[in-house]
Each structure stands twice: as C-alpha cells, then as structure tokens.
C-alpha cells in the first residue's frame, strides 16, 4: 500500500501512513502527532511503528513535542520515503503504482513479507524465512517465465 501525504497530516491520518509500504509526500507537507496536547497518545500503533521507522529517540521527540515538522525534516529522519513537488504528487504516486503492476505479484508479496516479518526476527530466522520464499518462488511458472524473458530480452508475461 502506498501513502500520499499532501498539505497537513496529523494524528490518526498520519498514523495510518506508518503501516504503508512507501510514503510519498509533497515537499510543502507538514506532519505531526498533536495528541499529547490533549492528554492522549496515538491509538493505533504509532509509537511502535514510529520507533521502528525513525528510531527510538526521534519517535520520543515527535510524540513528546506534539508539534508539526516539515516534509524535508520527516524525510531526513526516515518518516517519509519520497518527496515530490506538490503539483506532481498524485501523478508520481499513480505512476509508481502503475509500475508495480508490471512486477510479479508473488515476488512482491514475498518481498513485503520478508521485510515485514523478517525485521522482527533474528538474522538467522529472517534468512530462513527468505530461503522459504526463494525455494517456493523458484518452483513457479512465473520464475521460469521471468528467466526466459530475461534471456530473450523481452518483457515477461506474468500469470496471476
């Protein structure tokens, strides 16, 4: 799932973006969690997800401050992945999304699972998870098609 952040994103709306695979934002966007200002905390996992994305000290600072930061600052601490001009945000996110359609869905899912689950595992357990995906994918028709297409210098024709 892709997130597109335009203008101001705060609280729950911003919190939902933490659970997306990639976060795009307009260069003039502002982001923050103001919940502390009403004696509250983000309710759907922001503290954990934010610490995983930016590191513990940044997460503490952002949630303690309750103020807004610029898109550039958010990008520099790892909260955002891609900054684009405000007028290009929708088109750039759609273009990226359309580029994913050309990728094999099985491999996309395996990458996502390896990163999502693997990041919470020991290195050895993460390697085991990746090896399971490698073995499974290597036995698929889409893998054979991908190799043939590469050798024949043509675009692959993926099966669903």
FIKOL-338129 format. One record per atom (N, C-alpha, C, O): residue in one letter; x, y, z. Coordinates in steps of 0.02 Angstrom, whole numbers, padded with zeros to 5 digits, always signed. Example, Ala and Ser with C-alpha at 12.3 -4.5 7.8 and 13.67 -1.06 7.14 Angstrom:
A+00660-00284+00390
A+00615-00225+00390
A+00660-00165+00390
A+00712-00166+00423
S+00642-00112+00354
S+00684-00053+00357
S+00645+00002+00394
S+00670+00057+00402
# end
This chain:
X+00042-00058+00000
X+00000+00000+00000
X+00045+00062+00000
X+00096+00064+00034
X+00025+00112-00038
X+00062+00174-00044
X+00025+00230-00008
X-00037+00232-00009
X+00061+00274+00025
X+00031+00332+00057
X+00052+00394+00018
X+00109+00401-00003
X+00005+00440+00009
X+00018+00505-00022
X-00003+00559+00027
X-00062+00565+00043
X+00045+00598+00050
X+00032+00649+00101
X+00037+00718+00069
X+00089+00737+00043
X-00019+00753+00071
X-00023+00820+00042
X-00045+00869+00096
X-00091+00855+00134
X-00012+00925+00099
X-00027+00978+00148
X-00012+00957+00219
X+00046+00948+00236
X-00063+00949+00261
X-00052+00933+00332
X-00079+00864+00348
X-00137+00848+00332
X-00038+00823+00381
X-00059+00757+00404
X-00043+00753+00478
X+00015+00759+00498
X-00094+00741+00518
X-00084+00738+00591
X-00123+00679+00620
X-00170+00653+00589
X-00103+00659+00679
X-00140+00610+00718
X-00154+00546+00680
X-00109+00517+00649
X-00216+00524+00684
X-00236+00460+00655
X-00224+00453+00581
X-00205+00400+00557
X-00234+00507+00544
X-00221+00505+00472
X-00148+00491+00458
X-00131+00451+00414
X-00104+00525+00494
X-00032+00514+00485
X-00013+00445+00512
X+00030+00411+00484
X-00046+00425+00566
X-00031+00360+00596
X-00044+00303+00546
X-00006+00255+00543
X-00097+00309+00507
X-00112+00256+00458
X-00057+00250+00406
X-00044+00195+00381
X-00023+00305+00390
X+00030+00301+00339
X+00089+00260+00363
X+00127+00234+00322
X+00098+00254+00429
X+00154+00215+00456
X+00148+00142+00438
X+00198+00105+00440
X+00089+00120+00421
X+00077+00050+00405
X+00077+00037+00330
X+00060-00017+00307
X+00097+00087+00291
X+00102+00081+00218
X+00173+00062+00198
X+00221+00075+00234
X+00179+00031+00140
X+00244+00009+00116
X+00291+00066+00099
X+00350+00064+00115
X+00264+00117+00066
X+00303+00176+00048
X+00262+00238+00061
X+00201+00239+00051
X+00295+00291+00084
X+00261+00354+00099
X+00289+00409+00055
X+00347+00428+00061
X+00247+00433+00010
X+00262+00491-00032
X+00233+00553+00002
X+00183+00548+00038
X+00265+00610-00008
X+00237+00672+00020
X+00256+00731-00025
X+00309+00732-00056
X+00211+00780-00026
X+00226+00843-00059
X+00279+00879-00018
X+00280+00875+00043
X+00322+00915-00052
X+00377+00950-00018
X+00353+01002+00032
X+00389+01021+00078
X+00291+01026+00024
X+00265+01077+00070
X+00221+01047+00125
X+00189+01084+00163
X+00220+00981+00131
X+00179+00948+00182
X+00208+00960+00252
X+00268+00972+00260
X+00163+00957+00301
X+00183+00961+00371
X+00151+00902+00407
X+00094+00884+00393
X+00188+00873+00454
X+00165+00812+00486
X+00177+00815+00562
X+00222+00848+00585
X+00134+00779+00599
X+00145+00776+00671
X+00091+00739+00708
X+00038+00723+00681
X+00105+00726+00771
X+00059+00693+00816
X+00045+00740+00874
X+00084+00742+00921
X-00010+00778+00872
X-00025+00826+00925
X-00062+00797+00985
X-00082+00834+01030
X-00073+00731+00986
X-00114+00701+01039
X-00092+00719+01109
X-00134+00725+01154
X-00027+00727+01121
X-00003+00742+01189
X-00035+00807+01215
X-00042+00816+01275
X-00052+00852+01169
X-00081+00917+01189
X-00152+00911+01216
X-00178+00960+01243
X-00182+00852+01210
X-00248+00841+01240
X-00246+00781+01289
X-00297+00750+01303
X-00186+00767+01315
X-00176+00712+01363
X-00197+00645+01333
X-00234+00607+01363
X-00171+00632+01273
X-00187+00570+01238
X-00125+00545+01202
X-00075+00581+01197
X-00127+00484+01177
X-00073+00457+01136
X-00103+00429+01071
X-00163+00415+01070
X-00063+00421+01019
X-00089+00391+00958
X-00114+00320+00972
X-00078+00280+01002
X-00177+00304+00953
X-00207+00241+00975
X-00196+00179+00931
X-00213+00124+00953
X-00168+00186+00872
X-00165+00126+00829
X-00093+00107+00810
X-00078+00094+00752
X-00050+00106+00859
X+00018+00080+00848
X+00070+00129+00826
X+00124+00108+00806
X+00057+00194+00828
X+00106+00242+00804
X+00170+00241+00844
X+00224+00248+00816
X+00165+00233+00909
X+00226+00234+00950
X+00274+00179+00928
X+00334+00191+00920
X+00248+00120+00918
X+00290+00064+00896
X+00314+00072+00824
X+00373+00065+00809
X+00267+00088+00780
X+00285+00094+00709
X+00332+00153+00697
X+00378+00148+00657
X+00321+00207+00732
X+00365+00266+00726
X+00435+00250+00749
X+00484+00269+00717
X+00441+00215+00806
X+00507+00196+00831
X+00543+00150+00782
X+00604+00154+00774
X+00506+00106+00749
X+00537+00061+00700
X+00559+00099+00638
X+00609+00082+00607
X+00521+00150+00619
X+00537+00188+00559
X+00593+00238+00569
X+00638+00245+00527
X+00592+00273+00625
X+00638+00329+00635
X+00689+00317+00690
X+00738+00355+00695
X+00679+00266+00730
X+00721+00256+00789
X+00688+00283+00851
X+00647+00329+00848
X+00707+00255+00907
X+00675+00273+00971
X+00681+00347+00989
X+00631+00377+01007
X+00741+00378+00985
X+00746+00448+01005
X+00702+00495+00963
X+00670+00540+00990
X+00698+00484+00898
X+00656+00526+00855
X+00582+00515+00872
X+00544+00563+00874
X+00563+00453+00883
X+00493+00438+00900
X+00473+00474+00964
X+00420+00504+00969
X+00516+00469+01014
X+00502+00503+01078
X+00496+00578+01067
X+00449+00609+01092
X+00542+00607+01030
X+00540+00680+01019
X+00476+00700+00983
X+00442+00747+01004
X+00458+00664+00930
X+00398+00682+00892
X+00334+00676+00934
X+00291+00719+00931
X+00329+00622+00972
X+00268+00612+01012
X+00267+00657+01074
X+00213+00678+01094
X+00324+00671+01104
X+00326+00717+01161
X+00312+00788+01140
X+00275+00824+01174
X+00341+00810+01084
X+00333+00880+01062
X+00261+00897+01043
X+00235+00949+01062
X+00230+00852+01005
X+00162+00866+00982
X+00159+00921+00930
X+00105+00948+00916
X+00216+00939+00902
X+00217+00993+00852
X+00224+00963+00782
X+00236+00904+00773
X+00216+01006+00732
X+00222+00984+00663
X+00293+00994+00638
X+00328+01040+00658
X+00314+00948+00594
X+00380+00954+00562
X+00370+00959+00487
X+00317+00941+00461
X+00420+00984+00453
X+00416+00991+00380
X+00425+00923+00347
X+00451+00876+00377
X+00404+00919+00285
X+00414+00858+00246
X+00489+00842+00239
X+00509+00784+00243
X+00529+00893+00230
X+00602+00883+00224
X+00630+00852+00288
X+00670+00805+00285
X+00610+00879+00346
X+00633+00851+00409
X+00609+00779+00418
X+00647+00736+00441
X+00547+00766+00399
X+00519+00698+00404
X+00557+00650+00359
X+00570+00593+00377
X+00575+00673+00300
X+00615+00632+00253
X+00683+00617+00282
X+00707+00560+00279
X+00715+00667+00311
X+00783+00658+00338
X+00786+00609+00397
X+00839+00579+00408
X+00731+00601+00434
X+00732+00554+00490
X+00701+00486+00471
X+00695+00442+00514
X+00683+00477+00408
X+00657+00413+00386
X+00583+00404+00392
X+00558+00348+00383
X+00546+00457+00407
X+00474+00452+00413
X+00441+00452+00344
X+00387+00422+00335
X+00472+00485+00296
X+00448+00486+00227
X+00500+00453+00182
X+00559+00454+00196
X+00476+00425+00127
X+00521+00391+00080
X+00536+00431+00017
X+00592+00429-00008
X+00486+00467-00008
X+00494+00502-00071
X+00460+00570-00066
X+00401+00575-00049
X+00497+00624-00081
X+00469+00692-00083
X+00461+00713-00155
X+00504+00701-00197
X+00404+00744-00170
X+00390+00768-00238
X+00358+00837-00235
X+00332+00857-00183
X+00361+00872-00290
X+00329+00937-00295
X+00254+00929-00282
X+00224+00880-00305
X+00223+00976-00247
X+00151+00969-00231
X+00107+00955-00291
X+00061+00914-00287
X+00120+00989-00347
X+00078+00979-00406
X+00088+00910-00439
X+00047+00889-00479
X+00143+00876-00421
X+00159+00811-00452
X+00141+00752-00408
X+00149+00695-00430
X+00118+00764-00348
X+00108+00709-00300
X+00063+00654-00327
X+00084+00596-00329
X+00004+00671-00348
X-00044+00620-00372
X-00015+00582-00431
X-00018+00520-00433
X+00011+00617-00480
X+00038+00584-00540
X+00097+00540-00524
X+00103+00485-00551
X+00141+00562-00479
X+00200+00522-00462
X+00181+00458-00424
X+00209+00405-00437
X+00133+00464-00379
X+00111+00405-00342
X+00076+00356-00389
X+00086+00296-00386
X+00034+00382-00434
X+00000+00339-00482
X+00049+00306-00529
X+00041+00247-00546
X+00099+00342-00551
X+00150+00313-00596
X+00188+00257-00560
X+00201+00205-00590
X+00206+00268-00498
X+00241+00216-00460
X+00196+00155-00452
X+00218+00099-00462
X+00133+00167-00435
X+00085+00112-00426
X+00078+00073-00492
X+00078+00012-00491
X+00073+00108-00547
X+00067+00075-00612
X+00130+00035-00629
X+00125-00016-00662
X+00188+00058-00607
X+00250+00021-00620
X+00250-00045-00582
X+00280-00094-00604
X+00216-00048-00524
X+00213-00110-00486
X+00171-00163-00520
X+00180-00223-00509
X+00124-00141-00562
X+00081-00188-00599
X+00123-00231-00646
X+00102-00286-00664
X+00180-00206-00667
X+00223-00244-00712
X+00266-00295-00676
X+00302-00334-00708
X+00264-00296-00610
X+00304-00342-00569
X+00262-00403-00551
X+00201-00399-00546
X+00294-00461-00542
X+00256-00521-00524
X+00228-00516-00453
X+00266-00502-00405
X+00163-00527-00445
X+00132-00519-00379
X+00160-00565-00326
X+00164-00546-00267
X+00180-00626-00345
X+00208-00673-00296
X+00272-00645-00266
X+00283-00650-00205
X+00315-00617-00307
X+00379-00590-00283
X+00367-00528-00241
X+00400-00518-00189
X+00320-00485-00262
X+00304-00426-00221
X+00281-00446-00152
X+00303-00418-00102
X+00237-00496-00148
X+00211-00519-00084
X+00267-00549-00041
X+00269-00539+00019
X+00311-00587-00073
X+00367-00618-00036
X+00415-00565-00009
X+00439-00571+00047
X+00428-00514-00048
X+00472-00460-00025
X+00441-00425+00035
X+00473-00413+00086
X+00377-00408+00028
X+00342-00374+00082
X+00342-00416+00146
X+00356-00390+00200
X+00328-00480+00139
X+00326-00523+00198
X+00396-00532+00228
X+00404-00532+00289
X+00447-00539+00186
X+00515-00546+00211
X+00537-00485+00250
X+00570-00491+00302
X+00519-00426+00226
X+00537-00365+00262
X+00495-00356+00325
X+00521-00343+00379
X+00429-00364+00318
X+00384-00352+00374
X+00396-00402+00431
X+00405-00382+00488
X+00397-00466+00415
X+00408-00517+00466
X+00481-00522+00486
X+00498-00529+00545
X+00525-00519+00436
X+00596-00528+00448
X+00626-00475+00492
X+00673-00489+00529
X+00601-00414+00489
X+00629-00360+00529
X+00618-00371+00604
X+00653-00341+00645
X+00570-00414+00622
X+00558-00429+00692
X+00590-00494+00715
X+00579-00516+00771
X+00630-00525+00671
X+00661-00589+00686
X+00736-00581+00696
X+00765-00529+00680
X+00767-00633+00722
X+00840-00636+00723
X+00863-00640+00650
X+00824-00658+00606
X+00926-00624+00637
X+00952-00627+00569
X+00945-00697+00541
X+00925-00705+00483
X+00962-00748+00580
X+00959-00817+00556
X+00887-00837+00540
X+00875-00870+00489
X+00839-00818+00582
X+00769-00834+00568
X+00745-00797+00506
X+00706-00824+00467
X+00767-00735+00498
X+00750-00697+00438
X+00778-00730+00375
X+00744-00732+00324
X+00839-00755+00379
X+00868-00791+00322
X+00828-00853+00305
X+00818-00870+00247
X+00806-00888+00357
X+00765-00948+00346
X+00699-00930+00311
X+00678-00965+00266
X+00668-00876+00333
X+00606-00853+00301
X+00619-00837+00227
X+00580-00857+00184
X+00673-00800+00214
X+00689-00783+00144
X+00703-00845+00103
X+00683-00849+00045
X+00738-00894+00133
X+00753-00956+00097
X+00689-00993+00078
X+00684-01021+00024
X+00640-00992+00123
X+00575-01024+00108
X+00542-00990+00047
X+00515-01023+00004
X+00546-00924+00045
X+00518-00888-00012
X+00556-00904-00076
X+00526-00914-00129
X+00622-00906-00071
X+00664-00921-00130
X+00646-00989-00159
X+00637-00996-00219
X+00642-01039-00116
X+00626-01107-00139
X+00557-01108-00171
X+00548-01138-00224
X+00508-01077-00139
X+00440-01076-00166
X+00437-01040-00233
X+00408-01066-00280
X+00468-00981-00237
X+00466-00942-00299
X+00503-00977-00355
X+00482-00973-00413
X+00559-01010-00340
X+00598-01043-00391
X+00560-01100-00425
X+00577-01120-00480
X+00508-01125-00392
X+00468-01178-00421
X+00407-01155-00459
X+00365-01195-00478
X+00401-01090-00469
X+00340-01064-00501
X+00350-01053-00576
X+00405-01046-00601
X+00294-01054-00610
X+00294-01039-00682
X+00317-00968-00695
X+00351-00954-00744
X+00299-00922-00650
X+00320-00852-00659
X+00396-00845-00655
X+00425-00802-00689
X+00430-00885-00614
X+00503-00882-00611
X+00532-00906-00678
X+00576-00874-00706
X+00506-00962-00703
X+00530-00986-00768
X+00518-00934-00823
X+00561-00922-00865
X+00459-00904-00822
X+00443-00852-00872
X+00491-00793-00864
X+00514-00766-00914
X+00505-00772-00803
X+00550-00716-00792
X+00620-00730-00818
X+00650-00686-00849
X+00645-00790-00807
X+00712-00808-00832
X+00712-00810-00908
X+00758-00783-00939
X+00661-00841-00938
X+00658-00844-01011
X+00653-00774-01041
X+00686-00758-01090
X+00611-00732-01012
X+00603-00664-01038
X+00669-00626-01033
X+00686-00589-01079
X+00705-00634-00978
X+00770-00601-00970
X+00818-00625-01024
X+00852-00584-01056
X+00822-00689-01034
X+00868-00718-01084
X+00850-00696-01155
X+00893-00686-01197
X+00785-00690-01167
X+00760-00671-01234
X+00754-00596-01242
X+00731-00572-01295
X+00773-00558-01191
X+00771-00484-01192
X+00701-00458-01211
X+00694-00416-01256
X+00651-00483-01176
X+00582-00462-01186
X+00548-00452-01119
X+00574-00475-01067
X+00491-00420-01120
X+00453-00410-01058
X+00420-00476-01038
X+00394-00511-01082
X+00421-00494-00975
X+00388-00556-00954
X+00312-00550-00956
X+00284-00496-00951
X+00280-00607-00964
X+00207-00611-00963
X+00188-00651-00901
X+00187-00713-00902
X+00172-00615-00847
X+00158-00648-00784
X+00090-00680-00783
X+00043-00655-00814
X+00085-00735-00747
X+00021-00767-00734
X-00003-00744-00666
X+00037-00731-00621
X-00069-00739-00658
X-00096-00717-00593
X-00095-00773-00543
X-00116-00764-00486
# end
